Amino acid sequence: MSRSAPHIDDTLLAEAAAILGTSELTATVNAALADVVGRRKREQFADWVQAGGLHRAHPEFDER
């Protein structure tokens, strides 16, 4: 992915840095991106489990 210089909202950046415990722009942006990606993956996994994905992948759990 190419590097670019996007406009970043200074207020949101400061809030994110405080929440994430970061002090530099790059660290804050990377931590925020990791948080978003991780959250979405957890949501997708929870949806998969709720839809019965775990039992379809491992039917032996139905026997317990």
PDB file of N, CA, C and O in Angstrom, chain B, residues numbered from 101:
ATOM      1  N   MET B 101       0.850  -1.165   0.000  1.00  0.00           N
ATOM      2  CA  MET B 101       0.000   0.000   0.000  1.00  0.00           C
ATOM      3  C   MET B 101       0.900   1.233   0.000  1.00  0.00           C
ATOM      4  O   MET B 101       1.935   1.254   0.665  1.00  0.00           O
ATOM      5  N   SER B 102       0.510   2.226  -0.727  1.00  0.00           N
ATOM      6  CA  SER B 102       1.342   3.419  -0.838  1.00  0.00           C
ATOM      7  C   SER B 102       1.186   4.325   0.375  1.00  0.00           C
ATOM      8  O   SER B 102       0.183   4.285   1.087  1.00  0.00           O
ATOM      9  N   ARG B 103       2.197   5.131   0.583  1.00  0.00           N
ATOM     10  CA  ARG B 103       2.143   6.104   1.676  1.00  0.00           C
ATOM     11  C   ARG B 103       1.432   7.347   1.185  1.00  0.00           C
ATOM     12  O   ARG B 103       1.596   7.763   0.038  1.00  0.00           O
ATOM     13  N   SER B 104       0.648   7.930   2.057  1.00  0.00           N
ATOM     14  CA  SER B 104      -0.035   9.165   1.716  1.00  0.00           C
ATOM     15  C   SER B 104      -0.116  10.032   2.963  1.00  0.00           C
ATOM     16  O   SER B 104       0.193   9.577   4.064  1.00  0.00           O
ATOM     17  N   ALA B 105      -0.519  11.243   2.795  1.00  0.00           N
ATOM     18  CA  ALA B 105      -0.648  12.168   3.917  1.00  0.00           C
ATOM     19  C   ALA B 105      -2.113  12.561   4.064  1.00  0.00           C
ATOM     20  O   ALA B 105      -2.524  13.621   3.591  1.00  0.00           O
ATOM     21  N   PRO B 106      -2.911  11.703   4.722  1.00  0.00           N
ATOM     22  CA  PRO B 106      -4.332  12.018   4.871  1.00  0.00           C
ATOM     23  C   PRO B 106      -4.537  13.111   5.917  1.00  0.00           C
ATOM     24  O   PRO B 106      -3.685  13.327   6.779  1.00  0.00           O
ATOM     25  N   HIS B 107      -5.661  13.787   5.831  1.00  0.00           N
ATOM     26  CA  HIS B 107      -6.026  14.746   6.874  1.00  0.00           C
ATOM     27  C   HIS B 107      -6.532  13.937   8.064  1.00  0.00           C
ATOM     28  O   HIS B 107      -7.447  13.125   7.930  1.00  0.00           O
ATOM     29  N   ILE B 108      -5.939  14.162   9.207  1.00  0.00           N
ATOM     30  CA  ILE B 108      -6.344  13.442  10.413  1.00  0.00           C
ATOM     31  C   ILE B 108      -6.909  14.448  11.403  1.00  0.00           C
ATOM     32  O   ILE B 108      -6.285  15.468  11.695  1.00  0.00           O
ATOM     33  N   ASP B 109      -8.079  14.153  11.908  1.00  0.00           N
ATOM     34  CA  ASP B 109      -8.736  15.014  12.890  1.00  0.00           C
ATOM     35  C   ASP B 109      -7.900  15.023  14.170  1.00  0.00           C
ATOM     36  O   ASP B 109      -7.736  13.984  14.810  1.00  0.00           O
ATOM     37  N   ASP B 110      -7.376  16.184  14.544  1.00  0.00           N
ATOM     38  CA  ASP B 110      -6.498  16.291  15.712  1.00  0.00           C
ATOM     39  C   ASP B 110      -7.196  15.912  17.013  1.00  0.00           C
ATOM     40  O   ASP B 110      -6.575  15.335  17.905  1.00  0.00           O
ATOM     41  N   THR B 111      -8.478  16.231  17.123  1.00  0.00           N
ATOM     42  CA  THR B 111      -9.221  15.891  18.338  1.00  0.00           C
ATOM     43  C   THR B 111      -9.378  14.379  18.462  1.00  0.00           C
ATOM     44  O   THR B 111      -9.156  13.813  19.532  1.00  0.00           O
ATOM     45  N   LEU B 112      -9.761  13.728  17.365  1.00  0.00           N
ATOM     46  CA  LEU B 112      -9.895  12.265  17.392  1.00  0.00           C
ATOM     47  C   LEU B 112      -8.551  11.597  17.626  1.00  0.00           C
ATOM     48  O   LEU B 112      -8.463  10.599  18.341  1.00  0.00           O
ATOM     49  N   LEU B 113      -7.507  12.146  17.024  1.00  0.00           N
ATOM     50  CA  LEU B 113      -6.168  11.594  17.215  1.00  0.00           C
ATOM     51  C   LEU B 113      -5.771  11.658  18.684  1.00  0.00           C
ATOM     52  O   LEU B 113      -5.246  10.687  19.228  1.00  0.00           O
ATOM     53  N   ALA B 114      -6.018  12.788  19.324  1.00  0.00           N
ATOM     54  CA  ALA B 114      -5.676  12.939  20.739  1.00  0.00           C
ATOM     55  C   ALA B 114      -6.487  11.982  21.607  1.00  0.00           C
ATOM     56  O   ALA B 114      -5.954  11.379  22.539  1.00  0.00           O
ATOM     57  N   GLU B 115      -7.778  11.842  21.300  1.00  0.00           N
ATOM     58  CA  GLU B 115      -8.613  10.908  22.062  1.00  0.00           C
ATOM     59  C   GLU B 115      -8.135   9.471  21.881  1.00  0.00           C
ATOM     60  O   GLU B 115      -8.040   8.713  22.846  1.00  0.00           O
ATOM     61  N   ALA B 116      -7.837   9.106  20.645  1.00  0.00           N
ATOM     62  CA  ALA B 116      -7.356   7.746  20.374  1.00  0.00           C
ATOM     63  C   ALA B 116      -6.037   7.496  21.088  1.00  0.00           C
ATOM     64  O   ALA B 116      -5.840   6.429  21.669  1.00  0.00           O
ATOM     65  N   ALA B 117      -5.140   8.461  21.051  1.00  0.00           N
ATOM     66  CA  ALA B 117      -3.844   8.303  21.718  1.00  0.00           C
ATOM     67  C   ALA B 117      -4.030   8.108  23.219  1.00  0.00           C
ATOM     68  O   ALA B 117      -3.353   7.281  23.829  1.00  0.00           O
ATOM     69  N   ALA B 118      -4.946   8.866  23.812  1.00  0.00           N
ATOM     70  CA  ALA B 118      -5.205   8.721  25.247  1.00  0.00           C
ATOM     71  C   ALA B 118      -5.779   7.345  25.566  1.00  0.00           C
ATOM     72  O   ALA B 118      -5.378   6.711  26.543  1.00  0.00           O
ATOM     73  N   ILE B 119      -6.707   6.889  24.753  1.00  0.00           N
ATOM     74  CA  ILE B 119      -7.330   5.577  24.973  1.00  0.00           C
ATOM     75  C   ILE B 119      -6.327   4.450  24.767  1.00  0.00           C
ATOM     76  O   ILE B 119      -6.294   3.488  25.533  1.00  0.00           O
ATOM     77  N   LEU B 120      -5.511   4.579  23.725  1.00  0.00           N
ATOM     78  CA  LEU B 120      -4.581   3.511  23.353  1.00  0.00           C
ATOM     79  C   LEU B 120      -3.255   3.584  24.098  1.00  0.00           C
ATOM     80  O   LEU B 120      -2.470   2.636  24.063  1.00  0.00           O
ATOM     81  N   GLY B 121      -3.001   4.695  24.768  1.00  0.00           N
ATOM     82  CA  GLY B 121      -1.751   4.853  25.501  1.00  0.00           C
ATOM     83  C   GLY B 121      -0.553   5.069  24.594  1.00  0.00           C
ATOM     84  O   GLY B 121       0.556   4.644  24.917  1.00  0.00           O
ATOM     85  N   THR B 122      -0.767   5.725  23.465  1.00  0.00           N
ATOM     86  CA  THR B 122       0.313   5.989  22.519  1.00  0.00           C
ATOM     87  C   THR B 122       0.639   7.478  22.536  1.00  0.00           C
ATOM     88  O   THR B 122      -0.156   8.296  22.998  1.00  0.00           O
ATOM     89  N   SER B 123       1.825   7.815  22.023  1.00  0.00           N
ATOM     90  CA  SER B 123       2.218   9.224  22.038  1.00  0.00           C
ATOM     91  C   SER B 123       2.670   9.743  20.679  1.00  0.00           C
ATOM     92  O   SER B 123       2.888  10.944  20.517  1.00  0.00           O
ATOM     93  N   GLU B 124       2.811   8.858  19.707  1.00  0.00           N
ATOM     94  CA  GLU B 124       3.247   9.283  18.382  1.00  0.00           C
ATOM     95  C   GLU B 124       2.164   8.972  17.355  1.00  0.00           C
ATOM     96  O   GLU B 124       1.394   8.024  17.514  1.00  0.00           O
ATOM     97  N   LEU B 125       2.117   9.775  16.313  1.00  0.00           N
ATOM     98  CA  LEU B 125       1.104   9.626  15.270  1.00  0.00           C
ATOM     99  C   LEU B 125       1.079   8.220  14.689  1.00  0.00           C
ATOM    100  O   LEU B 125       0.024   7.588  14.640  1.00  0.00           O
ATOM    101  N   THR B 126       2.228   7.728  14.250  1.00  0.00           N
ATOM    102  CA  THR B 126       2.269   6.405  13.614  1.00  0.00           C
ATOM    103  C   THR B 126       1.809   5.317  14.571  1.00  0.00           C
ATOM    104  O   THR B 126       1.043   4.433  14.185  1.00  0.00           O
ATOM    105  N   ALA B 127       2.267   5.375  15.808  1.00  0.00           N
ATOM    106  CA  ALA B 127       1.872   4.369  16.794  1.00  0.00           C
ATOM    107  C   ALA B 127       0.369   4.424  17.053  1.00  0.00           C
ATOM    108  O   ALA B 127      -0.282   3.387  17.184  1.00  0.00           O
ATOM    109  N   THR B 128      -0.173   5.624  17.125  1.00  0.00           N
ATOM    110  CA  THR B 128      -1.608   5.779  17.374  1.00  0.00           C
ATOM    111  C   THR B 128      -2.431   5.243  16.215  1.00  0.00           C
ATOM    112  O   THR B 128      -3.394   4.504  16.417  1.00  0.00           O
ATOM    113  N   VAL B 129      -2.052   5.616  15.007  1.00  0.00           N
ATOM    114  CA  VAL B 129      -2.795   5.151  13.831  1.00  0.00           C
ATOM    115  C   VAL B 129      -2.700   3.635  13.706  1.00  0.00           C
ATOM    116  O   VAL B 129      -3.707   2.973  13.452  1.00  0.00           O
ATOM    117  N   ASN B 130      -1.506   3.076  13.880  1.00  0.00           N
ATOM    118  CA  ASN B 130      -1.353   1.623  13.777  1.00  0.00           C
ATOM    119  C   ASN B 130      -2.140   0.898  14.861  1.00  0.00           C
ATOM    120  O   ASN B 130      -2.764  -0.128  14.588  1.00  0.00           O
ATOM    121  N   ALA B 131      -2.120   1.417  16.087  1.00  0.00           N
ATOM    122  CA  ALA B 131      -2.874   0.787  17.171  1.00  0.00           C
ATOM    123  C   ALA B 131      -4.377   0.883  16.912  1.00  0.00           C
ATOM    124  O   ALA B 131      -5.116  -0.064  17.184  1.00  0.00           O
ATOM    125  N   ALA B 132      -4.827   2.017  16.390  1.00  0.00           N
ATOM    126  CA  ALA B 132      -6.249   2.175  16.088  1.00  0.00           C
ATOM    127  C   ALA B 132      -6.681   1.220  14.981  1.00  0.00           C
ATOM    128  O   ALA B 132      -7.748   0.610  15.061  1.00  0.00           O
ATOM    129  N   LEU B 133      -5.857   1.093  13.955  1.00  0.00           N
ATOM    130  CA  LEU B 133      -6.174   0.161  12.870  1.00  0.00           C
ATOM    131  C   LEU B 133      -6.215  -1.274  13.384  1.00  0.00           C
ATOM    132  O   LEU B 133      -7.114  -2.037  13.032  1.00  0.00           O
ATOM    133  N   ALA B 134      -5.241  -1.642  14.219  1.00  0.00           N
ATOM    134  CA  ALA B 134      -5.217  -2.995  14.784  1.00  0.00           C
ATOM    135  C   ALA B 134      -6.456  -3.241  15.636  1.00  0.00           C
ATOM    136  O   ALA B 134      -7.012  -4.340  15.625  1.00  0.00           O
ATOM    137  N   ASP B 135      -6.888  -2.225  16.372  1.00  0.00           N
ATOM    138  CA  ASP B 135      -8.078  -2.358  17.206  1.00  0.00           C
ATOM    139  C   ASP B 135      -9.324  -2.581  16.354  1.00  0.00           C
ATOM    140  O   ASP B 135     -10.146  -3.443  16.666  1.00  0.00           O
ATOM    141  N   VAL B 136      -9.462  -1.816  15.293  1.00  0.00           N
ATOM    142  CA  VAL B 136     -10.623  -1.954  14.403  1.00  0.00           C
ATOM    143  C   VAL B 136     -10.643  -3.330  13.749  1.00  0.00           C
ATOM    144  O   VAL B 136     -11.681  -3.990  13.716  1.00  0.00           O
ATOM    145  N   VAL B 137      -9.504  -3.759  13.232  1.00  0.00           N
ATOM    146  CA  VAL B 137      -9.428  -5.063  12.563  1.00  0.00           C
ATOM    147  C   VAL B 137      -9.716  -6.183  13.561  1.00  0.00           C
ATOM    148  O   VAL B 137     -10.482  -7.100  13.264  1.00  0.00           O
ATOM    149  N   GLY B 138      -9.105  -6.109  14.736  1.00  0.00           N
ATOM    150  CA  GLY B 138      -9.331  -7.133  15.752  1.00  0.00           C
ATOM    151  C   GLY B 138     -10.779  -7.196  16.199  1.00  0.00           C
ATOM    152  O   GLY B 138     -11.340  -8.278  16.370  1.00  0.00           O
ATOM    153  N   ARG B 139     -11.384  -6.023  16.389  1.00  0.00           N
ATOM    154  CA  ARG B 139     -12.788  -5.981  16.807  1.00  0.00           C
ATOM    155  C   ARG B 139     -13.687  -6.611  15.751  1.00  0.00           C
ATOM    156  O   ARG B 139     -14.579  -7.393  16.077  1.00  0.00           O
ATOM    157  N   ARG B 140     -13.455  -6.274  14.495  1.00  0.00           N
ATOM    158  CA  ARG B 140     -14.288  -6.822  13.420  1.00  0.00           C
ATOM    159  C   ARG B 140     -14.119  -8.338  13.330  1.00  0.00           C
ATOM    160  O   ARG B 140     -15.099  -9.058  13.137  1.00  0.00           O
ATOM    161  N   LYS B 141     -12.883  -8.827  13.469  1.00  0.00           N
ATOM    162  CA  LYS B 141     -12.654 -10.278  13.414  1.00  0.00           C
ATOM    163  C   LYS B 141     -13.352 -10.984  14.567  1.00  0.00           C
ATOM    164  O   LYS B 141     -13.911 -12.066  14.384  1.00  0.00           O
ATOM    165  N   ARG B 142     -13.326 -10.378  15.765  1.00  0.00           N
ATOM    166  CA  ARG B 142     -14.021 -10.980  16.907  1.00  0.00           C
ATOM    167  C   ARG B 142     -15.525 -11.000  16.673  1.00  0.00           C
ATOM    168  O   ARG B 142     -16.193 -11.981  17.001  1.00  0.00           O
ATOM    169  N   GLU B 143     -16.066  -9.917  16.104  1.00  0.00           N
ATOM    170  CA  GLU B 143     -17.498  -9.875  15.790  1.00  0.00           C
ATOM    171  C   GLU B 143     -17.864 -10.951  14.774  1.00  0.00           C
ATOM    172  O   GLU B 143     -18.878 -11.633  14.922  1.00  0.00           O
ATOM    173  N   GLN B 144     -17.041 -11.098  13.750  1.00  0.00           N
ATOM    174  CA  GLN B 144     -17.313 -12.112  12.726  1.00  0.00           C
ATOM    175  C   GLN B 144     -17.228 -13.513  13.320  1.00  0.00           C
ATOM    176  O   GLN B 144     -18.036 -14.376  12.976  1.00  0.00           O
ATOM    177  N   PHE B 145     -16.269 -13.751  14.201  1.00  0.00           N
ATOM    178  CA  PHE B 145     -16.138 -15.059  14.836  1.00  0.00           C
ATOM    179  C   PHE B 145     -17.354 -15.334  15.724  1.00  0.00           C
ATOM    180  O   PHE B 145     -17.902 -16.436  15.707  1.00  0.00           O
ATOM    181  N   ALA B 146     -17.769 -14.336  16.494  1.00  0.00           N
ATOM    182  CA  ALA B 146     -18.941 -14.513  17.353  1.00  0.00           C
ATOM    183  C   ALA B 146     -20.188 -14.802  16.517  1.00  0.00           C
ATOM    184  O   ALA B 146     -20.997 -15.653  16.885  1.00  0.00           O
ATOM    185  N   ASP B 147     -20.343 -14.104  15.403  1.00  0.00           N
ATOM    186  CA  ASP B 147     -21.473 -14.369  14.504  1.00  0.00           C
ATOM    187  C   ASP B 147     -21.410 -15.791  13.960  1.00  0.00           C
ATOM    188  O   ASP B 147     -22.433 -16.470  13.874  1.00  0.00           O
ATOM    189  N   TRP B 148     -20.217 -16.241  13.592  1.00  0.00           N
ATOM    190  CA  TRP B 148     -20.024 -17.593  13.063  1.00  0.00           C
ATOM    191  C   TRP B 148     -20.394 -18.634  14.121  1.00  0.00           C
ATOM    192  O   TRP B 148     -21.087 -19.607  13.823  1.00  0.00           O
ATOM    193  N   VAL B 149     -19.931 -18.429  15.355  1.00  0.00           N
ATOM    194  CA  VAL B 149     -20.248 -19.366  16.435  1.00  0.00           C
ATOM    195  C   VAL B 149     -21.753 -19.364  16.693  1.00  0.00           C
ATOM    196  O   VAL B 149     -22.360 -20.425  16.839  1.00  0.00           O
ATOM    197  N   GLN B 150     -22.356 -18.175  16.749  1.00  0.00           N
ATOM    198  CA  GLN B 150     -23.790 -18.072  17.009  1.00  0.00           C
ATOM    199  C   GLN B 150     -24.611 -18.735  15.908  1.00  0.00           C
ATOM    200  O   GLN B 150     -25.692 -19.263  16.171  1.00  0.00           O
ATOM    201  N   ALA B 151     -24.110 -18.711  14.691  1.00  0.00           N
ATOM    202  CA  ALA B 151     -24.814 -19.334  13.563  1.00  0.00           C
ATOM    203  C   ALA B 151     -24.581 -20.841  13.499  1.00  0.00           C
ATOM    204  O   ALA B 151     -25.066 -21.503  12.582  1.00  0.00           O
ATOM    205  N   GLY B 152     -23.847 -21.385  14.461  1.00  0.00           N
ATOM    206  CA  GLY B 152     -23.632 -22.821  14.503  1.00  0.00           C
ATOM    207  C   GLY B 152     -22.373 -23.285  13.807  1.00  0.00           C
ATOM    208  O   GLY B 152     -22.198 -24.483  13.583  1.00  0.00           O
ATOM    209  N   GLY B 153     -21.506 -22.377  13.465  1.00  0.00           N
ATOM    210  CA  GLY B 153     -20.280 -22.733  12.748  1.00  0.00           C
ATOM    211  C   GLY B 153     -19.385 -23.678  13.524  1.00  0.00           C
ATOM    212  O   GLY B 153     -18.775 -24.575  12.943  1.00  0.00           O
ATOM    213  N   LEU B 154     -19.301 -23.484  14.834  1.00  0.00           N
ATOM    214  CA  LEU B 154     -18.441 -24.345  15.641  1.00  0.00           C
ATOM    215  C   LEU B 154     -18.956 -25.775  15.633  1.00  0.00           C
ATOM    216  O   LEU B 154     -18.177 -26.720  15.516  1.00  0.00           O
ATOM    217  N   HIS B 155     -20.259 -25.931  15.757  1.00  0.00           N
ATOM    218  CA  HIS B 155     -20.832 -27.282  15.769  1.00  0.00           C
ATOM    219  C   HIS B 155     -20.764 -27.940  14.395  1.00  0.00           C
ATOM    220  O   HIS B 155     -20.627 -29.160  14.299  1.00  0.00           O
ATOM    221  N   ARG B 156     -20.859 -27.141  13.330  1.00  0.00           N
ATOM    222  CA  ARG B 156     -20.709 -27.715  11.988  1.00  0.00           C
ATOM    223  C   ARG B 156     -19.262 -28.133  11.749  1.00  0.00           C
ATOM    224  O   ARG B 156     -19.005 -29.147  11.100  1.00  0.00           O
ATOM    225  N   ALA B 157     -18.327 -27.362  12.268  1.00  0.00           N
ATOM    226  CA  ALA B 157     -16.910 -27.682  12.081  1.00  0.00           C
ATOM    227  C   ALA B 157     -16.481 -28.832  12.984  1.00  0.00           C
ATOM    228  O   ALA B 157     -15.584 -29.599  12.635  1.00  0.00           O
ATOM    229  N   HIS B 158     -17.129 -28.952  14.156  1.00  0.00           N
ATOM    230  CA  HIS B 158     -16.779 -29.998  15.125  1.00  0.00           C
ATOM    231  C   HIS B 158     -18.064 -30.626  15.667  1.00  0.00           C
ATOM    232  O   HIS B 158     -18.483 -30.309  16.780  1.00  0.00           O
ATOM    233  N   PRO B 159     -18.690 -31.510  14.894  1.00  0.00           N
ATOM    234  CA  PRO B 159     -19.973 -32.088  15.323  1.00  0.00           C
ATOM    235  C   PRO B 159     -19.881 -32.885  16.618  1.00  0.00           C
ATOM    236  O   PRO B 159     -20.900 -33.137  17.260  1.00  0.00           O
ATOM    237  N   GLU B 160     -18.682 -33.281  17.007  1.00  0.00           N
ATOM    238  CA  GLU B 160     -18.547 -34.034  18.258  1.00  0.00           C
ATOM    239  C   GLU B 160     -18.992 -33.209  19.460  1.00  0.00           C
ATOM    240  O   GLU B 160     -19.296 -33.779  20.508  1.00  0.00           O
ATOM    241  N   PHE B 161     -19.041 -31.881  19.338  1.00  0.00           N
ATOM    242  CA  PHE B 161     -19.514 -31.046  20.437  1.00  0.00           C
ATOM    243  C   PHE B 161     -21.004 -31.245  20.683  1.00  0.00           C
ATOM    244  O   PHE B 161     -21.483 -30.985  21.786  1.00  0.00           O
ATOM    245  N   ASP B 162     -21.741 -31.698  19.683  1.00  0.00           N
ATOM    246  CA  ASP B 162     -23.167 -31.945  19.847  1.00  0.00           C
ATOM    247  C   ASP B 162     -23.430 -33.119  20.780  1.00  0.00           C
ATOM    248  O   ASP B 162     -24.520 -33.234  21.340  1.00  0.00           O
ATOM    249  N   GLU B 163     -22.443 -33.988  20.951  1.00  0.00           N
ATOM    250  CA  GLU B 163     -22.609 -35.183  21.770  1.00  0.00           C
ATOM    251  C   GLU B 163     -22.411 -34.895  23.251  1.00  0.00           C
ATOM    252  O   GLU B 163     -22.686 -35.756  24.086  1.00  0.00           O
ATOM    253  N   ARG B 164     -21.947 -33.718  23.585  1.00  0.00           N
ATOM    254  CA  ARG B 164     -21.653 -33.407  24.998  1.00  0.00           C
ATOM    255  C   ARG B 164     -22.823 -32.802  25.698  1.00  0.00           C
ATOM    256  O   ARG B 164     -22.737 -32.486  26.885  1.00  0.00           O
TER     257      ARG B 164
END
